[in-house]
Amino acid sequence: MAMIADYPRDVHAIDGGVQAVTAYLVKEIIGSGEIDLRVVSFDAGTKIPKRVRQNGVERYLLPRQRLGATTRWRNDFSRLRVCLKEINPSIVHAQGAGIDGYLAVKSKYPSIVTFHGIIGEDARYLSRAVDRMRLKLQSRITEKYCAMHAAHTILISPYVREYYGEVLRGVSHLIPNPVDKKFYDVQRREEAGRILFAGRLIPRKGVTDLVEAFTLGLDQAGVRLVLAGSLADKVYVQRLNQKIDELGIASRVEFLGLLKEPDLLDEFGRAALLVLPSYQETAPMVIQQAMAASIPVVATRICGIPGQVENDKTGLLFEPGDVGALAGHLARLVASKSLREQMGHAARAKALAEYHSERVAQQTLAVYHEVGNLTRSTK
């Protein structure tokens, strides 16, 4: 079978939830020995189609057409058809209802589309108008097409079904994102006042709210705010730095940038809690990773997050933009080690029961066998 996905160039330098899902799921599926899996990726840095082997994964790298929406990605589709003809897959599985999902459904092979971020909603929070317009156009073309025409979809949260409603046709399979074993094995050596945000520093993630909340009742010694994630949105990062300087907290805020996975695991070992004050998400991978590592989570009560974080049990929820409530939740957890431990243990139990990559891979393989009428290996 073929998976069309944004597979990371370096599995230790993962940028974003979709790359993480792809890396973990591919590893488990190949490790199962049940099917022959090939990964197809469109890559802006690739000039000619090529086939490579990376970390035991057979990969096909295809050039990405610039301004593809003007032709409905005709060149991308032509390259994909040639690639799929060589692979001759029983199933094509696309990670995301963007361009990859659109092309997978149009390929006429039996296909599955996993819905991750809601592109049209994410677009509203981009810094640049040109990027907002580009993603909104892509959403109107690709997301709607995938929702209406994909015969099989994988939904990572019930929120996806709620969002699309009757527009989402075909057979839906509710399967959460996978969390790799490494996160369950994190050795906790908590630093009591270390508040961790892990994710891209972009407007949608609400980091400005977090910075403001950090100044309210969290000025005691040893309390630090750690921001770990891509700094690619230069406009927003500059605004964030200006806000931090205005508030006089620069000495207590750390910008770590995009971390390689071993460094992220180290941060998970040190963090007292994880905070994600986003305005739009589907089912954030970082929340599930933190839960696996026994870290309590403070997050907004939006989209699919309440299905991950049980308020007052595995973490604390608040309404988006409510800086006062966010500050109160942070102060409450920083002040109580016993509460952090109680919530962390409950979070890990939920993550073990629902998110472990082995379990998710088996659920995904069951869908593959249903869709492609594949015969299970006797291995």
C-alpha positions in Angstrom: 0.0 0.0 0.0 1.0 3.7 -0.3 0.8 6.4 2.3 0.8 10.0 1.0 2.2 12.1 3.8 4.5 14.7 5.1 7.1 12.3 6.4 10.0 14.0 8.3 13.4 14.1 6.6 14.9 13.4 10.0 12.7 11.3 12.4 14.5 13.0 15.3 13.5 16.5 14.1 9.8 16.3 13.8 7.9 19.6 13.0 4.2 19.4 13.8 1.6 16.8 14.6 1.1 15.3 11.1 4.8 14.5 10.8 4.8 12.9 14.2 1.7 10.8 13.4 3.2 9.7 10.1 6.6 8.8 11.6 5.1 6.8 14.5 2.4 5.0 12.4 4.8 4.1 9.6 7.2 2.6 12.1 4.6 0.5 13.8 3.0 -0.7 10.5 6.3 -1.7 9.0 7.3 -3.4 12.2 4.1 -5.4 12.2 5.2 -7.2 9.0 1.6 -7.4 7.9 1.8 -5.2 4.7 4.3 -3.8 2.3 4.1 0.0 3.0 5.6 2.7 0.7 5.6 6.4 1.7 5.0 9.1 -1.0 5.8 12.7 -0.1 5.6 15.9 -2.2 8.6 18.0 -1.4 9.3 21.6 -2.4 13.0 20.9 -2.4 12.9 18.0 -4.7 13.5 18.8 -8.4 12.9 15.4 -10.0 11.1 12.3 -8.7 13.3 10.0 -6.8 13.1 6.9 -4.6 15.1 6.6 -1.4 15.3 4.3 1.6 15.3 6.1 4.9 15.2 4.4 8.3 14.0 1.2 6.8 11.2 3.1 5.0 10.8 3.0 1.2 10.1 6.6 0.2 9.1 8.2 -3.1 9.9 12.0 -3.2 8.0 14.0 -5.8 8.3 17.7 -6.7 5.6 20.0 -5.5 4.0 22.2 -8.1 4.0 26.0 -7.3 0.7 27.8 -7.4 -0.9 24.4 -8.0 -4.4 25.5 -7.0 -4.7 27.4 -10.3 -4.7 24.0 -12.2 -6.1 21.9 -9.3 -2.6 20.5 -8.9 -2.6 18.9 -12.3 1.2 18.4 -12.4 1.3 16.9 -8.9 -1.5 14.5 -10.0 0.4 13.4 -13.1 3.5 12.7 -11.1 1.5 10.8 -8.4 -0.2 8.7 -11.1 3.2 7.6 -12.4 4.4 6.9 -8.9 1.3 4.9 -7.9 1.5 2.9 -11.2 4.9 1.8 -10.1 3.9 0.9 -6.6 0.5 -0.6 -7.6 -1.0 -0.3 -4.2 -4.1 -2.0 -2.9 -4.9 1.1 -0.9 -3.8 4.8 -0.9 -3.9 6.4 2.6 -3.4 10.2 2.8 -2.5 12.0 6.0 -4.6 15.1 5.8 -7.5 16.4 3.8 -5.3 19.0 2.0 -3.6 18.5 -1.3 -2.5 14.9 -0.4 -6.0 13.8 0.5 -7.5 15.5 -2.6 -5.1 13.7 -4.9 -5.5 10.4 -3.1 -9.3 10.4 -3.6 -9.0 11.4 -7.2 -6.4 8.7 -7.9 -9.3 6.1 -8.2 -7.3 3.6 -6.1 -9.2 2.5 -2.9 -8.4 5.4 -0.6 -8.5 6.5 3.0 -8.1 10.1 4.2 -7.2 10.9 7.7 -8.5 14.3 8.7 -6.0 16.3 10.9 -6.2 20.1 11.2 -9.3 21.8 9.8 -7.5 23.9 7.1 -10.2 26.5 6.6 -10.3 27.2 10.3 -6.5 27.2 10.8 -6.2 29.7 7.9 -8.1 32.4 10.0 -5.2 32.7 12.4 -2.3 33.0 9.9 -0.2 36.2 10.2 0.0 37.1 6.5 -3.1 37.9 4.4 -1.6 36.1 1.4 -1.2 32.9 3.4 -4.8 33.2 4.8 -6.1 33.5 1.2 -4.0 30.6 -0.1 -5.2 28.2 2.6 -8.8 29.3 2.4 -8.7 28.6 -1.3 -7.1 25.2 -0.7 -9.7 24.4 2.0 -12.6 25.2 -0.4 -11.1 22.8 -3.0 -9.5 20.0 -1.1 -11.3 19.7 2.3 -14.8 19.8 0.8 -13.9 17.3 -1.9 -12.4 14.9 0.6 -15.3 15.2 2.9 -17.8 14.6 0.2 -16.0 12.0 -2.0 -13.7 10.0 0.3 -15.1 6.5 0.6 -13.3 6.0 3.9 -12.1 8.5 6.4 -10.2 8.3 9.7 -11.2 10.9 12.2 -8.7 11.6 15.0 -11.5 13.1 17.2 -15.3 13.2 17.3 -14.9 16.9 16.8 -14.2 16.3 13.1 -17.6 14.6 12.7 -19.3 17.4 14.6 -17.6 20.1 12.4 -18.4 18.6 9.0 -21.8 17.1 9.9 -23.7 15.8 6.9 -21.0 17.1 4.5 -18.8 14.2 5.6 -19.9 11.1 3.6 -18.6 7.6 3.2 -17.5 5.4 6.1 -15.8 7.0 9.0 -13.4 5.3 11.5 -12.7 7.0 14.8 -9.0 6.4 15.5 -6.9 8.7 17.7 -3.4 9.9 16.8 -0.6 7.5 17.9 1.9 8.3 20.6 5.3 6.6 20.4 6.6 4.3 23.2 9.4 6.8 24.0 6.9 9.2 25.6 5.6 6.6 28.0 9.2 5.9 29.0 10.1 9.5 29.9 11.9 9.7 33.2 10.3 12.4 35.3 12.7 14.7 37.2 10.3 17.6 37.5 11.3 21.2 38.1 8.4 22.6 40.1 8.1 26.0 38.4 8.9 24.9 34.8 5.9 25.7 32.6 6.2 24.2 29.1 4.6 25.3 25.9 5.5 23.0 23.0 4.2 23.8 19.5 4.7 26.3 16.7 4.8 29.9 17.8 1.9 31.1 15.7 -1.2 33.2 16.4 -3.5 30.2 16.5 -1.7 28.8 19.5 -2.5 31.7 21.8 1.0 32.2 23.0 0.4 36.0 23.6 -2.3 35.0 26.0 0.1 32.7 27.8 2.8 35.4 28.1 0.2 37.8 29.6 -1.1 35.1 32.0 2.5 34.4 33.1 2.7 37.9 34.7 -0.4 37.3 36.9 0.5 35.7 40.2 3.4 33.7 38.9 6.3 36.0 39.9 7.7 33.8 42.6 11.3 32.6 42.4 12.0 29.5 40.2 8.9 29.9 38.0 9.9 29.9 34.3 8.0 29.8 31.0 9.6 27.6 28.3 8.6 28.0 24.7 9.6 25.1 22.5 8.7 25.1 18.9 9.3 26.5 15.4 10.0 30.2 15.1 9.3 30.3 11.4 6.5 32.9 11.7 8.9 35.8 12.1 6.2 38.5 12.2 4.4 36.8 15.2 7.7 35.9 17.0 8.7 39.6 16.8 5.4 40.7 18.2 5.8 38.1 21.0 9.2 39.3 21.9 8.0 42.9 22.0 5.2 41.9 24.4 7.7 40.0 26.6 9.9 43.1 26.8 7.0 45.4 27.6 5.9 43.1 30.4 9.5 42.9 31.8 9.7 39.1 31.9 12.4 38.4 29.3 14.7 37.0 32.0 12.1 34.4 32.9 11.1 33.2 29.4 13.1 30.8 27.3 12.8 30.4 23.6 14.1 26.9 22.7 13.1 26.8 19.0 12.2 23.6 17.2 13.6 20.8 19.3 14.8 17.4 18.1 12.8 14.7 19.7 15.4 13.6 22.2 15.5 17.2 23.5 11.7 17.4 23.6 11.7 14.2 25.7 14.2 15.8 28.0 12.0 18.8 28.4 9.0 16.5 29.1 11.1 15.0 31.9 11.7 18.5 33.5 8.3 20.2 32.9 5.9 20.7 35.8 3.0 21.0 33.4 2.2 21.6 29.7 0.1 24.5 28.6 -1.7 24.9 25.2 -3.9 28.1 25.0 -4.9 27.6 21.4 -7.9 29.1 19.6 -8.2 26.3 17.0 -7.0 22.6 17.2 -8.4 19.2 16.2 -6.7 16.8 18.7 -3.2 18.1 19.5 -0.5 15.5 19.4 1.5 17.4 22.1 -1.3 17.0 24.6 -1.3 13.2 24.1 2.5 13.1 24.3 2.5 15.0 27.6 -0.2 12.8 29.0 1.8 9.7 28.1 4.7 11.2 30.0 2.5 11.8 33.1 2.4 15.6 32.7 -0.8 17.5 33.7 -2.2 19.7 30.9 -3.7 23.2 31.0 -5.5 23.9 27.7 -8.4 25.7 26.1 -11.9 24.1 26.1 -12.2 24.0 22.3 -12.7 21.6 19.4 -11.3 18.1 20.3 -9.4 19.1 23.4 -12.1 18.2 25.9 -12.1 14.7 24.5 -8.4 14.5 25.4 -8.2 16.4 28.7 -10.7 15.6 31.4 -11.2 18.8 33.4 -10.0 18.5 37.0 -8.9 14.9 36.4 -6.1 14.9 33.8 -5.7 18.6 33.6 -7.5 22.0 33.6 -9.5 23.6 30.9 -10.4 27.3 30.3 -12.2 29.3 27.6 -10.0 30.7 24.8 -8.8 34.2 25.5 -9.6 34.1 29.2 -6.2 35.2 30.5 -7.3 35.4 34.1 -8.6 31.8 34.1 -5.4 30.6 32.5 -3.3 32.4 35.1 -5.4 30.9 37.9 -4.9 27.4 36.5 -1.2 27.8 36.1 -0.9 29.2 39.7 -3.0 26.3 41.1 -0.8 23.6 39.5 2.5 25.3 40.2 1.5 25.6 43.9 0.5 21.9 44.4 2.9 19.0 43.7 0.3 16.5 44.9 -2.3 17.8 42.4 0.3 17.7 39.6 1.1 14.1 40.5 -2.5 13.1 40.8 -3.4 14.6 37.4 -0.2 13.2 35.8 -1.0 9.7 36.8 -4.6 9.9 35.5 -3.3 11.4 32.3 -0.9 8.5 31.7 -3.5 5.9 32.4 -5.8 7.5 29.8 -2.9 7.7 27.3 -2.0 4.1 27.8 -5.6 3.0 27.3 -6.2 5.0 24.1 -3.1 6.5 22.4 -0.3 4.0 22.4 1.2 3.7 18.9 0.9 -0.1 18.9 -2.8 0.0 19.7 -3.4 2.8 17.1 -1.5 0.9 14.4 -3.6 -2.2 15.0 -6.8 -0.2 14.6 -5.4 1.3 11.4 -4.4 -2.0 10.0 -7.9 -3.3 10.7 -9.2 -0.5 8.5 -6.7 -1.3 5.8 -7.9 -4.9 5.7 -11.5 -3.8 5.5 -10.9 -1.3 2.7 -8.5 -3.3 0.6 -9.7 -6.8 1.4 -6.1 -7.6 2.3 -5.2 -11.0 3.7 -3.4 -10.8 7.1 0.1 -12.2 7.2 0.7 -15.4 9.1 3.7 -13.8 10.7 
